Amino acid sequence: MLGPMDEFPVHQLPQPIAWPGSSDRNFYDRSYFNAHDRTGDIFVITGIGYYPNLGVKDAFLLVRRGDVQTAVHLSDAIDGDRLNQHVGNYRVEVDEPLHKLRIVLDETDGIAANLTWNSLFDAVQEQRHVLRTGTRVTLDAQRFAQLGSWSGHLEIDGEMITVDPDVWIGSRDRSWGIRPVGEAEPAGRPADPPFEGMWWLYVPMAFEHFSIVLIIQEEPSGFRSLNDCTRIWKDGRIEQLGWPRIKIHYTSGTRIPTGADIEATAADGSPVRFEVESKLACPIHVGGGYGGDSDWLHGMWKGENFTERLTYDMTDPAIVGRAGFGVIDHVGRAVCHAADGTSSEGWGLFEHGALGRHDPSGFADWLTVAP
């Protein structure tokens, strides 16, 4: 299966680009974006993914406003043209790699978008993320992340929303490799030891002179299987911040955070402290495809030219009951306190999920909540 990219010297294996190097069914290649205007009134999350060993490509756009979360889903059979990323009415145009992109959703069930991303800081390569279940690799992924501004417009049921780059901000990441996607696989032998959960924190934030990208995953015991915290300066310098210490503030009776305190160490040994707060929560497992929805998962075959719009009432007890038991993206505001006494304000993404047991948080099992 030859495609336009095969004209370019980008090959890593003696086969067409459309053929992934791994035969694992869960091989994926995905882009994720978020955007907000720093008010906590609106949060937009969107992405596109390719799953060559499942023969599927899909995209989604999620909008949270007040107590309503709206999702547009698009899915189709995969094609060989990776230079023109599109699924139905949705497309991502790379105008200037690693600096400028454009996302377009032509009117679909009352929702449309024309958004241009401009980088504020250089992209940073995150640490490779590897997890195993027994001897099997269940996740082996590479990502890069970046902070930027947005311009353009959104249209929701006839209402035009102007996206002003002076206030609209967000983060994006590109990831590829292996992670569970598509329909559930046959169960086989139960995992030994059984999967008891995971604790996840992802905080990309843009400040005036620097951005940070923090990504942490912990096992139920609190052991960190991923610990990556970098500061990206305007001049392109990348500084590794030492071992972050985290305290999540949870809403009583839930696992939904209101914010976090993060203490890290600069390269010169001085302390760096971040106070992070949530301005608006958007559970990405409610309409986003990140688990939790039986009818919409990334990579699931929905047939050719599939499109749907779903609206979720976030006060519905059925939604409330599961919203806290998954990964939640928040409109994030942060204040960074440096050792010299100066402080600076930042905006971006505060993403957290506490699934199952997590001893440091006092979560003894899948259903324990904060006191």
Secondary structure, DSSP 8 states (H G I E B T S, - for coil): ---GGGGSS--SSSS-TTS-S---TTEEEEEEEEEE-SSSS-EEEEEEEEETTTTEEEEEEEEEETTEEEEEEEEEE--S-TTSEEETTEEEEEEETTTEEEEEEEEETTEEEEEEEEESS--EE---EEEEETTEEEEEEEEEEEEEEEEEEEEETTEEEEE-TTT-EEEEEEEEEE---SS-----S--SS---EEEEEEEEEE-SSEEEEEEEEE-TTS-EEEEEEEEEETTS-EEE-EEEEEEEEE-TTSS-EEEEEEEEE-TTS-EEEEEEEEEEEEETTSSSSSSS-TT--TT----TTEEEEEEEETTSHHHHHHHTSS-EEEEEEEEEE-TTS-EEEEEEEEEEEEEE-BGGGTB-SSS----
